[in-house]
Amino acid sequence: MATIDLPLLPLGKGRDLDAERGVECPGDLPAASDPDLVERARAAKAALGDRLFVLGHHYQRDEVIQFADVTGDSFKLARDAAARPDAEFIVFCGVHFMAESADILTSPTQRVVLPDLAAGCSMADMARLRQVEDAWDAMADAGIQDSVVPVTYMNSSADIKAFCGRNGGVVCTSSNAEVALDWAFSQKDGLEGGAKVLFLPDQHLGRNTAVLQMGIALDECVVWDPRQPGGGLTADELQKARMILWKGHCSVHGRFSADVVDELRAKHPGINVLVHPECTHEVVLKADLVGSTEFIIKTIEAAEPGTTWAIGTELNLVKRLADAHPDKNIVFLDRNVCYCSTMNRIDLPHLVWALENLVAGQVVNQITVDPETEADALVALQRMLDLPGKSHRD
């Protein structure tokens, strides 16, 4: 079986304070070199018993995933938590917006803990409520607001979900984006009647879904830049657009490039390129298969032994898939490391610290969404759950 040489660069350190939510956790964490961390985590889990339910996102480190009671993508995990009403503590090994969704969907008696408050999401942070409200007002000034339905990707903050709930919009996942867009256009005059969608916060998922799944022309998709007056768009451009895409992106999936796809195909004829729809339009056009994280996992599980796959999604998941399927040649669709830096903030020292505090009767890093925001966000989430077909798989 041929191997593919894509050398990985060392993962950088540090963080961009303008792009990431959260602060450092208070208190002293166990040392990362502590050889007893695994046993300490096991002991804390055993002490908490059924009072604890640990959620592990697919992009988490293996050292953390081993302690997850369930694994999956963001909304699936939040629903799993809601289905365990007897669990007093929900420890979400993921990022901030995911823990918010869990808090929204679980009961008031359950407490959601994020082991590191600095585990944010740069994509979610690219759409702030004030920016979105300013854009909404600008659309009213341009005379199009009454034709626009806001749709937000699950990878967004609770207040952006609430904005959509208040303004006739809906939440979507990467697997049901087409269904959600079809619903959104039907709320106004339809695609042919001048209806428009404001898609938040990932421009690539919005563009790929609109163009490749719904047949909307590429030139009918415009990008709203919140850092530019009027979004950088004229009133005429807004009036002609069908998709108004927020200028946001995933810092992981946005790194994949079309030239690497070409390079791999030239070196390894017959390679299968499998990517997430958060990738750029150019990469998606060159891929063989495009789909959500669950789609990627199921595709690899069903693949024939001996086949070769280049996967464009977060590196922790790609490595885990390669380890789980040694009969297939699975490689990463990038020359460089592409870990999600904020997902990787949830490490074993933070998890042990959070669990041991719970054992001691202290709830640390609790994530709470205020009642008004929660109520409005639930409206948008329920609209998604009421959609036909796929409704909650990421």
Beta strands, then each sheet from edge to edge (+ up, - down):
strand 1: 52-57
strand 2: 70-72
strand 3: 89-93
strand 4: 111-113
strand 5: 148-153
strand 6: 170-172
strand 7: 196-200
strand 8: 221-224
strand 9: 243-246
strand 10: 272-275
strand 11: 289-290
strand 12: 308-312
strand 13: 329-332
sheet 1: 2+ 1+ 3+ 4+
sheet 2: 6+ 5+ 7+ 9+ 8+
sheet 3: 11+ 10+ 12+ 13+
end
